[in-house]
Amino acid sequence: MLQERNQKLKSRAAQLEKQIKVLIDDSVALLKARMSELGINASSPGDLLAKAKEIVLRHKELQAKASKLQAQVHMSSFFSDGSSNLCQMM
C-alpha cells in the first residue's frame, strides 16, 4: 500500500514537472515573440537586461521632455491670456 502511494506521488510529481516545462517553454516563446515585435534582439539574459535598462532610460528621458513641454504649454497659455490672468490675480 505504501509502495503504491509512493508510485502515485512520483507519477504526479513527474506530471507536474512536465507541465512546468511546457509552461516555461511557452512563456519563453511568447517573450521572444514580443521582443521581436519591439525590435529587441537579445540572445541572453544579460542582453535582455541591457535592453531593459535602455528602455527605462529612454522612458525617463521622454517623461522629462513631456514634462518640460507641458510646462511650456502652460506658460504659453498663461501669457497668451496674460491680461485676463493678471486681472484675476489682482
N, C-alpha and C positions, 0 to 999 in steps of 0.2 A: 504494500500500500504506500509506504513512504517512497519507495523507488518510483512508483507510478506518478506520485505527486511531483517528485524532483524532475522527472522526464517532462511533465506538462509545463512546469516552470521554465525549464531550459528551452522548450519549444516556443513558449510565449516570449521569452527573452530574445530568442533568435528572430522571431517575427517582428518584434518591436525594433530591433536593430536594423532590419531590412527597411522598415517604414521610415526610420530616421534617415537612413542613407538616401532613400528616394526623395524625402523632403529636402535634404541638403542639396542633392543634385538639381532638383527643380529650382530651388532658391538661387543657386549659383547661375543656372541658365537664365533665369529672369533678371538677375543683377547684370549679367553680361549683355543681355538684350537692351536693357535700359541705358547702360553705359554707352553702348553702340549708338543708340538714338541720340545721346547727348554729345557724341563725338569724342568720348573718352576712351582712350586705348591704354588700358592698364593690364599688364600680364602678371603682376604680383601684388601681394598686399601692400608692399611699400609704394609701388606705383599708384595704387588706389588712394593711399593716404596722402601722397604728394598732390594728386589731382584734387582731392577733397580740400586740402589746405589752400590750393589755388582758387577754388570756387568760393571758399569762405572769405578769402582776402578780396576777391573781386566783388563779392556781395557787400562787404563793408565799404569798399570804395564807392560803389553805386549808391548805397544808402547815404553816405556823406554828401555825394553830389546831389542827390534828390533833396536832401535837407537844405543844402545851400540854395538850390533853385527855388524851393518853396519859400525860403526867406526873401529871396529877390522878388518873387512874385508878390509876396505880401507887402514888401516895401514899395514896390512899383504901384500896387493898387492903393496904398496909403497916400502916396504922393500924387497920384492922378486925381484922387478925390481930396487933395490937400486942403482946399479952402473949407470944405464941409467938415473934415476931420478936425481942423484947428478950431472951428466954431464949437464943435461938440466938446472939445477938451476944455474950453473956457467956460 
